[in-house]
Amino acid sequence: MSAITMRIGALFAFLGFGSLILKQLGRDFILISWADDMQPTFGIVLGIVGLVLIAVALLIGRAKSAPQPQQQFAQQPPAPGGQFPGQQQYPARAPQQQYPQQPGQQG
């Protein structure tokens, strides 16, 4: 639909703004010669409508091409013991080496 809207908008803008230029040269588009007595207002309005249609087509195309957010699955709570399924079990803390207390230090 956005391609058709873009083409119609381009046609309207071309005919509208082109009719303004041709009117100054003493010529007109045969397709819209019935609107000669309504120039330049008709040409300006038709050109603006064409630009609006082009903008709508671009916005529709941009919305379709925007990446859709991917669904994120909720994380499962950790299994009892604080581990996730498939996780290797390691000791919570490595045993620490005990050093004798130095004289003069409080421990």
C-alpha positions as CSV (number, residue, x, y, z in Angstrom):
1,M,0.0,0.0,0.0
2,S,2.8,2.4,0.8
3,A,4.2,2.1,-2.8
4,I,0.9,3.0,-4.3
5,T,0.5,5.9,-1.8
6,M,4.0,7.1,-2.8
7,R,3.3,7.0,-6.5
8,I,0.0,8.9,-6.1
9,G,1.7,11.5,-3.9
10,A,4.5,12.0,-6.4
11,L,1.9,12.4,-9.2
12,F,-0.1,14.9,-7.2
13,A,3.0,16.9,-6.3
14,F,4.2,16.9,-9.9
15,L,0.9,18.0,-11.3
16,G,0.2,20.5,-8.6
17,F,3.6,22.3,-8.5
18,G,4.1,21.7,-12.3
19,S,0.8,23.4,-13.0
20,L,2.1,26.5,-11.2
21,I,5.2,26.7,-13.4
22,L,3.3,26.0,-16.6
23,K,0.7,28.6,-15.8
24,Q,3.6,31.2,-15.7
25,L,4.7,30.0,-19.2
26,G,1.1,30.2,-20.6
27,R,0.7,26.4,-20.8
28,D,-1.2,23.8,-18.8
29,F,-1.5,20.1,-18.2
30,I,-4.3,18.7,-20.3
31,L,-5.2,16.4,-17.4
32,I,-6.0,19.3,-15.1
33,S,-6.8,22.0,-17.6
34,W,-10.3,22.2,-16.1
35,A,-8.8,23.8,-13.1
36,D,-7.1,26.7,-14.9
37,D,-9.4,29.3,-13.4
38,M,-8.6,28.0,-9.9
39,Q,-4.8,28.5,-10.3
40,P,-2.6,29.1,-8.3
41,T,-4.6,27.9,-5.3
42,F,-5.4,24.5,-6.8
43,G,-1.8,23.8,-7.8
44,I,-0.5,24.7,-4.3
45,V,-3.2,22.5,-2.6
46,L,-2.6,19.6,-5.0
47,G,1.1,19.8,-4.5
48,I,0.8,19.9,-0.7
49,V,-1.6,16.9,-0.7
50,G,1.0,15.1,-2.8
51,L,3.8,15.9,-0.3
52,V,1.6,14.7,2.6
53,L,0.9,11.4,0.8
54,I,4.6,10.9,0.2
55,A,5.3,11.5,3.9
56,V,2.6,9.1,4.9
57,A,4.1,6.4,2.6
58,L,7.5,6.9,4.1
59,L,6.2,6.7,7.6
60,I,4.3,3.5,6.8
61,G,7.4,2.0,5.2
62,R,9.6,2.9,8.1
63,A,7.1,1.4,10.6
64,K,7.0,-1.9,8.6
65,S,10.8,-2.1,8.4
66,A,11.5,-1.3,12.0
67,P,12.8,-4.3,13.9
68,Q,10.1,-5.9,16.1
69,P,11.2,-6.4,19.7
70,Q,11.9,-10.0,20.4
71,Q,10.0,-11.9,23.0
72,Q,12.0,-12.4,26.1
73,F,11.2,-15.5,28.1
74,A,11.0,-15.2,31.9
75,Q,14.0,-16.7,33.6
76,Q,13.3,-19.7,35.7
77,P,14.0,-19.3,39.4
78,P,17.2,-21.0,40.6
79,A,16.8,-24.6,41.7
80,P,17.0,-25.4,45.4
81,G,20.6,-24.9,46.5
82,G,21.0,-21.8,44.4
83,Q,22.1,-23.5,41.2
84,F,20.6,-23.3,37.8
85,P,19.8,-26.5,35.9
86,G,22.9,-27.8,34.1
87,Q,25.3,-25.8,36.1
88,Q,28.3,-27.6,37.5
89,Q,28.6,-27.7,41.3
90,Y,31.5,-26.0,42.8
91,P,32.3,-25.5,46.5
92,A,30.8,-22.2,47.7
93,R,34.1,-21.1,49.1
94,A,37.5,-22.6,48.8
95,P,39.0,-23.5,52.1
96,Q,41.3,-20.7,53.3
97,Q,44.7,-21.4,54.6
98,Q,45.0,-20.5,58.3
99,Y,48.1,-18.7,59.4
100,P,49.3,-18.4,63.0
101,Q,48.5,-15.2,64.6
102,Q,51.4,-12.7,64.6
103,P,52.4,-11.3,67.9
104,G,50.9,-7.8,68.4
105,Q,47.9,-8.4,66.1
106,Q,44.4,-8.8,67.3
107,G,42.4,-11.3,65.5
